[in-house]
């Protein structure tokens, strides 16, 4: 408004009296100042009248924004927690694999050292146990087979001739240290 009054003042020709020009300029400034004052009073009255309504409206908007912010924060925290848990599981798996490898290397080195000292390993003991079990079964089968043969009378008597006795002595050594076999005829 003030610019308009100044523009009007400058646009007038110089032939008008300077007092008229000054009074027009002063009047324009006063009118502009009054309009500014009235606009301020109107804004104050509007704010006073609609202030509580505006305040309540702003509170509702703030609550809405706060709820959205909390949801977004909760989702971000949940995503961060899930990512951290996933990373922790990956690290735990990597560490577990490393410990398993370390344990395996340690066991292999201990087994090699024990092998150099002549200590049998668990695998050696298992193989030996299996062999002993197999031999026991074979001996039992052999005993069963011989028991059946002697019970049926099919076995021939060895070392017994009709009416003669065999010597149960061990062969004696001669002067050269060699043992000579005694035959049943020398007895």
HULINDA-V63071 format. One record per helix or strand of 2 or more residues. SS is the DSSP state (h for helix, s for strand). FROM is the first residue (numbers start at 1). TO is the last residue. Records with the same first field share a line. If there is no record, write none. Layout:
SS=FROM-TO  FROM-TO
This chain:
h=2-11  18-117  122-152
